[in-house]
Amino acid sequence: MQIQMQAFAKNPKSLRKIITDDLCYHEHEVLYVEKCLDLQRPKGWGKILGHKIPGVLNVEWDPDQQILIVRAIAKKGNKPYQLLGTFMQYLMERHGRKITSINLQLR
């Protein structure tokens, strides 16, 4: 199952970089960054996982539209709801002032 979330930013600074840097340098009780930045991909990306929560969050930044795109993916019959919910709580608590709106699409 896959759910896509879009978070629209107020300014052009990369929310993906801000979030992955924050999770790398300020430990979160559930979320952690597995991979950051592939130089072959121009928009930048990151993989965020949760301790003992199924699924992965693929995080990408679109600088032209100032959108953070998060794909929550779970395999083997698992659902990514808990991981995405934890991430949304983290996003609103630590970076809520940087966001104008959030959209969710079920896929």
C-alpha positions as CSV (number, residue, x, y, z in Angstrom):
1,M,0.0,0.0,0.0
2,Q,1.2,3.5,-0.7
3,I,0.0,7.0,0.5
4,Q,1.4,10.2,-0.9
5,M,1.5,13.4,1.2
6,Q,2.3,16.8,-0.2
7,A,3.3,19.6,2.2
8,F,3.4,23.1,0.6
9,A,6.1,25.3,2.1
10,K,6.0,29.0,2.8
11,N,9.6,29.7,1.6
12,P,12.0,28.2,-0.9
13,K,14.3,26.5,1.6
14,S,14.3,22.7,1.1
15,L,12.0,21.1,3.7
16,R,13.6,17.8,2.9
17,K,17.0,19.0,3.9
18,I,15.6,20.7,7.0
19,I,13.8,17.6,8.1
20,T,16.6,15.1,7.4
21,D,19.2,17.4,9.1
22,D,16.9,17.7,12.1
23,L,16.4,14.0,12.4
24,C,20.1,13.3,11.9
25,Y,21.3,15.8,14.6
26,H,18.3,15.9,17.0
27,E,17.2,12.4,17.9
28,H,13.5,11.6,17.6
29,E,11.9,8.8,19.8
30,V,10.5,7.0,16.8
31,L,11.7,8.4,13.4
32,Y,15.2,8.1,12.0
33,V,16.9,8.8,8.6
34,E,18.2,5.8,6.7
35,K,19.6,7.5,3.6
36,C,20.0,11.1,2.5
37,L,20.8,12.8,-0.8
38,D,21.7,11.0,-3.9
39,L,23.9,13.3,-6.0
40,Q,22.5,11.8,-9.2
41,R,19.0,13.0,-8.3
42,P,18.7,16.8,-8.7
43,K,15.7,17.4,-6.3
44,G,17.3,15.5,-3.4
45,W,15.7,12.7,-1.5
46,G,15.7,10.9,1.8
47,K,14.4,7.7,3.4
48,I,12.9,7.9,6.8
49,L,11.9,4.9,8.9
50,G,10.3,4.3,12.3
51,H,11.6,2.1,15.1
52,K,9.4,-1.0,15.2
53,I,6.9,0.5,12.8
54,P,6.4,-1.1,9.4
55,G,7.0,0.9,6.2
56,V,9.3,3.6,4.9
57,L,8.8,7.2,4.0
58,N,10.5,8.4,0.7
59,V,10.9,12.1,1.0
60,E,11.6,14.4,-1.9
61,W,11.7,18.1,-2.4
62,D,10.5,20.0,-5.5
63,P,12.1,23.4,-5.4
64,D,10.2,24.8,-8.3
65,Q,6.8,24.4,-6.6
66,Q,8.1,24.4,-3.0
67,I,6.5,21.1,-2.2
68,L,7.7,18.3,0.1
69,I,6.5,15.0,-1.4
70,V,6.4,12.1,1.0
71,R,5.5,8.6,-0.2
72,A,4.6,6.3,2.7
73,I,5.1,2.7,1.5
74,A,4.5,-0.6,3.3
75,K,4.7,-4.1,1.9
76,K,3.6,-7.7,2.9
77,G,0.1,-6.6,3.9
78,N,1.3,-3.9,6.3
79,K,-0.3,-0.5,6.3
80,P,1.8,2.8,6.5
81,Y,-0.8,4.6,8.6
82,Q,1.1,4.7,11.9
83,L,4.4,5.7,10.3
84,L,2.8,8.5,8.3
85,G,0.8,9.7,11.3
86,T,3.9,9.8,13.5
87,F,5.7,11.7,10.7
88,M,2.8,14.2,10.4
89,Q,2.8,14.8,14.1
90,Y,6.6,15.4,14.0
91,L,6.2,17.7,11.0
92,M,3.6,19.8,12.7
93,E,5.4,20.0,16.1
94,R,8.9,20.9,14.8
95,H,8.2,22.5,11.4
96,G,4.6,23.5,11.3
97,R,5.3,27.2,10.9
98,K,7.1,26.5,7.6
99,I,4.0,24.8,6.0
100,T,0.9,26.4,4.4
101,S,-1.1,23.2,3.7
102,I,-0.9,19.4,3.5
103,N,-2.6,17.1,1.0
104,L,-3.0,13.3,1.2
105,Q,-3.6,10.9,-1.7
106,L,-4.3,7.2,-1.3
107,R,-2.8,5.1,-4.0
